[in-house]
Amino acid sequence: MIALIGSGNVATWIATRLADSKEFAIGQVYSRTLDHARALADRVGAEAIDDLRKLNPACEIFLFALRDDAYPEILKEVLFRMPLALHTAGSVSQRMFEPYAESFGVVYPLQTLSKTMDFNAVKVPLCVESDCLGDNCDKVMRLVSELSATHCEMSERQRAVAHLAAVFACNFSNALYGMADELLQKEGFSLELLMPLMEQTLGKLKTMSPEEAQTGPAARHDTVVMGQQMMALDDERMRAIYAAISDYIMGRSAK
């Protein structure tokens, strides 16, 4: 039985994936807000709790899906030593569990998740790290296999690098989409205008490297167009970002 600590996007994905599991039933769902815990717990027939003193010590796995900065305070509220504790963060050390658990590890989903998406339609690679031995090690890998068909064992450093790479590929690119949307909206258009271009850009990466797929004025070292585009930007932050990324692209293409 699993105690799921958290009720956000990642916890919702976990609960959905394990809803029909014969081995890994979720027995408890914790959230500081009981209504949030109850909303998720009701979907999987689990007990909802908002007090960590009510955690059931009989649970075999304690699976944490929380904000990175929440762990230090949350762990202090667990009143017993957990047999196996796992977290889902990209850049939090599994070693934080040492004072609180016999065995511990990480199952980090390398995907952007939201409660409203169709979890059956999204691929979620898992980055797996564990300090478990024997039965607990096997248990972790069986759990990972139920959560995702795609998983990779890695070191703490490798997981941190994967997380950093994901920030560039997802978080930063989404911020750039936001800038593009802002520019278009000022002219009465929406981001829908760029959707075919964005889809084609991503599709190209299935057959070539990002460096090979790079196009645009910076890749051509077209300083005239770049100067015109810089002048067209009213926002100083956008100009700084445009200049920094263009400089990076020109440096890469000069190699």
C-alpha positions as CSV (number, residue, x, y, z in Angstrom):
1,M,0.0,0.0,0.0
2,I,1.2,3.5,-0.9
3,A,0.8,6.7,1.1
4,L,0.8,9.6,-1.5
5,I,1.9,12.8,0.0
6,G,0.7,15.6,-2.3
7,S,-2.4,16.3,-4.4
8,G,-1.0,18.5,-7.2
9,N,-0.3,17.7,-10.9
10,V,2.3,15.0,-10.4
11,A,0.4,13.4,-7.6
12,T,-2.7,13.3,-9.8
13,W,-0.8,11.6,-12.6
14,I,0.6,9.0,-10.2
15,A,-2.9,8.3,-8.7
16,T,-4.4,8.0,-12.2
17,R,-1.6,5.6,-13.4
18,L,-2.0,3.4,-10.3
19,A,-5.8,3.5,-10.1
20,D,-6.1,-0.1,-11.4
21,S,-2.9,-1.4,-10.1
22,K,-3.2,-4.8,-8.3
23,E,0.1,-4.4,-6.5
24,F,0.4,-0.7,-5.7
25,A,-2.9,0.5,-4.3
26,I,-2.9,4.0,-2.8
27,G,-4.2,3.8,0.7
28,Q,-3.8,7.5,1.8
29,V,-3.6,10.8,0.1
30,Y,-2.2,13.8,2.1
31,S,-2.6,17.5,1.4
32,R,-2.6,20.5,3.8
33,T,-6.0,21.3,2.3
34,L,-8.3,18.4,3.1
35,D,-10.7,19.1,0.2
36,H,-7.7,18.7,-2.2
37,A,-6.7,15.5,-0.6
38,R,-10.3,14.2,-0.7
39,A,-10.8,15.1,-4.4
40,L,-7.8,12.9,-5.3
41,A,-8.4,10.2,-2.7
42,D,-12.0,9.7,-3.8
43,R,-10.8,8.8,-7.3
44,V,-8.7,5.9,-6.1
45,G,-10.7,4.8,-3.0
46,A,-8.1,6.1,-0.6
47,E,-8.3,7.8,2.8
48,A,-7.8,11.6,2.6
49,I,-5.7,13.2,5.4
50,D,-4.5,16.7,6.1
51,D,-2.4,15.8,9.1
52,L,0.9,13.9,8.7
53,R,0.5,12.4,12.2
54,K,-2.3,10.3,10.6
55,L,0.0,8.6,8.2
56,N,-0.3,4.9,8.4
57,P,3.0,3.3,9.4
58,A,1.8,0.0,7.7
59,C,2.2,1.6,4.3
60,E,5.0,0.0,2.3
61,I,5.9,3.1,0.2
62,F,5.7,6.8,1.0
63,L,5.6,8.6,-2.3
64,F,6.1,12.4,-2.0
65,A,5.0,14.7,-4.8
66,L,5.6,18.2,-3.4
67,R,7.2,21.5,-4.2
68,D,10.9,21.4,-3.8
69,D,10.9,23.8,-0.9
70,A,8.2,22.0,1.1
71,Y,10.3,18.9,2.0
72,P,12.3,20.2,5.0
73,E,9.2,21.1,7.0
74,I,7.0,18.3,5.8
75,L,9.5,15.5,6.7
76,K,9.8,16.9,10.3
77,E,6.1,16.1,10.7
78,V,6.4,12.4,10.0
79,L,6.4,10.6,13.4
80,F,8.1,7.3,12.4
81,R,10.9,6.0,10.3
82,M,9.5,5.1,6.9
83,P,10.4,1.7,5.3
84,L,10.7,3.2,1.8
85,A,10.4,6.9,0.8
86,L,10.5,8.2,-2.7
87,H,10.2,11.7,-4.1
88,T,9.4,13.1,-7.6
89,A,11.6,16.2,-7.8
90,G,14.2,16.9,-10.4
91,S,16.8,18.6,-8.3
92,V,16.3,17.5,-4.7
93,S,18.7,15.0,-3.3
94,Q,17.4,11.6,-2.3
95,R,19.8,11.9,0.7
96,M,17.3,14.2,2.5
97,F,15.4,11.0,3.4
98,E,18.3,9.5,5.3
99,P,17.1,10.6,8.8
100,Y,13.6,9.6,8.0
101,A,13.6,6.4,6.0
102,E,15.3,3.0,5.9
103,S,15.4,3.0,2.0
104,F,14.8,5.9,-0.3
105,G,15.0,7.1,-3.9
106,V,13.6,9.3,-6.7
107,V,11.1,8.7,-9.5
108,Y,11.2,12.0,-11.4
109,P,8.7,12.4,-14.3
110,L,10.5,14.2,-17.1
111,Q,7.3,15.8,-18.4
112,T,5.1,18.8,-17.9
113,L,1.8,17.6,-16.3
114,S,-1.5,19.2,-15.4
115,K,-4.6,17.8,-13.8
116,T,-6.8,18.4,-16.8
117,M,-4.7,16.5,-19.4
118,D,-5.4,13.1,-20.8
119,F,-2.8,11.1,-18.9
120,N,-3.4,8.1,-21.2
121,A,-2.3,10.1,-24.2
122,V,1.0,11.6,-22.8
123,K,4.3,9.8,-22.6
124,V,6.1,10.3,-19.3
125,P,9.8,9.2,-19.1
126,L,10.9,8.6,-15.5
127,C,14.3,9.3,-14.2
128,V,15.0,6.8,-11.5
129,E,17.6,6.9,-8.7
130,S,17.6,4.7,-5.6
131,D,19.6,3.8,-2.6
132,C,17.5,0.6,-2.0
133,L,18.7,-3.0,-1.6
134,G,17.0,-6.3,-2.1
135,D,13.2,-6.4,-2.0
136,N,12.9,-2.6,-1.8
137,C,15.0,-2.2,-5.0
138,D,12.8,-4.7,-6.8
139,K,9.7,-2.9,-5.5
140,V,10.9,0.4,-6.8
141,M,11.5,-0.9,-10.3
142,R,8.1,-2.7,-10.3
143,L,6.4,0.6,-9.3
144,V,8.3,2.5,-12.0
145,S,7.2,-0.1,-14.6
146,E,3.6,0.4,-13.6
147,L,3.9,4.2,-13.8
148,S,5.7,4.4,-17.2
149,A,6.9,2.2,-20.0
150,T,9.9,4.6,-20.4
151,H,12.4,4.9,-17.6
152,C,16.1,5.4,-17.1
153,E,18.3,4.8,-14.0
154,M,20.7,7.6,-13.4
155,S,22.9,9.3,-10.8
156,E,21.9,12.4,-8.8
157,R,24.1,14.5,-11.0
158,Q,22.6,13.1,-14.2
159,R,19.1,13.7,-12.9
160,A,20.0,17.3,-12.1
161,V,21.4,17.8,-15.6
162,A,18.2,16.2,-17.1
163,H,16.2,18.6,-15.0
164,L,18.3,21.6,-16.2
165,A,18.0,20.5,-19.8
166,A,14.2,20.3,-19.3
167,V,14.1,23.8,-18.0
168,F,15.7,25.0,-21.2
169,A,13.6,22.8,-23.5
170,C,10.3,23.3,-21.8
171,N,10.2,26.2,-19.3
172,F,12.3,28.6,-21.2
173,S,10.8,27.8,-24.6
174,N,7.3,28.3,-23.1
175,A,8.4,31.8,-21.9
176,L,9.6,32.5,-25.5
177,Y,6.2,31.4,-26.8
178,G,4.7,33.9,-24.4
179,M,6.9,36.7,-25.8
180,A,5.9,35.7,-29.3
181,D,2.2,35.7,-28.3
182,E,2.6,39.2,-26.8
183,L,4.2,40.6,-30.0
184,L,1.4,39.1,-32.1
185,Q,-1.4,40.3,-29.8
186,K,-0.2,43.9,-30.2
187,E,-0.9,43.5,-33.9
188,G,-4.3,41.8,-33.5
189,F,-3.2,38.2,-34.1
190,S,-2.9,35.1,-31.8
191,L,-0.3,32.5,-31.2
192,E,-2.4,30.2,-33.5
193,L,-0.6,31.9,-36.4
194,L,2.7,30.3,-35.3
195,M,1.3,26.8,-34.4
196,P,2.3,25.2,-37.8
197,L,5.8,26.7,-37.5
198,M,6.2,25.5,-33.9
199,E,5.0,22.0,-34.7
200,Q,7.3,21.8,-37.7
201,T,10.3,23.0,-35.7
202,L,9.7,20.3,-33.1
203,G,9.0,17.7,-35.8
204,K,12.4,18.4,-37.4
205,L,14.2,17.3,-34.3
206,K,13.1,13.7,-34.9
207,T,15.4,13.5,-37.9
208,M,18.1,16.0,-37.2
209,S,20.0,17.7,-34.4
210,P,19.0,21.1,-33.1
211,E,22.2,22.6,-34.5
212,E,21.4,21.1,-38.0
213,A,17.8,22.4,-37.7
214,Q,18.7,25.9,-36.7
215,T,17.5,28.6,-39.1
216,G,16.9,32.4,-38.9
217,P,18.9,35.6,-39.2
218,A,21.4,34.8,-36.4
219,A,22.2,31.4,-38.0
220,R,22.8,33.3,-41.3
221,H,24.7,36.1,-39.4
222,D,22.3,38.5,-41.0
223,T,23.2,41.5,-38.8
224,V,21.0,43.9,-40.9
225,V,17.8,42.0,-40.1
226,M,18.9,41.4,-36.5
227,G,19.4,45.1,-36.1
228,Q,16.0,45.9,-37.5
229,Q,14.3,43.4,-35.2
230,M,16.2,44.7,-32.1
231,M,14.9,48.2,-32.9
232,A,11.3,46.9,-33.3
233,L,11.4,45.6,-29.7
234,D,10.1,48.1,-27.1
235,D,10.7,45.9,-24.1
236,E,14.3,46.1,-22.9
237,R,14.1,42.5,-21.4
238,M,13.0,41.2,-24.8
239,R,15.9,43.0,-26.5
240,A,18.4,41.6,-24.0
241,I,17.0,38.0,-24.5
242,Y,17.0,38.5,-28.3
243,A,20.7,39.7,-28.2
244,A,21.8,36.9,-25.9
245,I,20.2,34.1,-27.8
246,S,21.3,35.5,-31.2
247,D,24.9,35.7,-29.9
248,Y,24.7,32.1,-28.7
249,I,23.3,30.9,-32.1
250,M,26.1,32.9,-34.0
251,G,28.7,31.3,-31.8
252,R,27.4,27.8,-32.4
253,S,27.1,28.3,-36.2
254,A,30.6,29.7,-36.4
255,K,32.1,26.4,-35.1
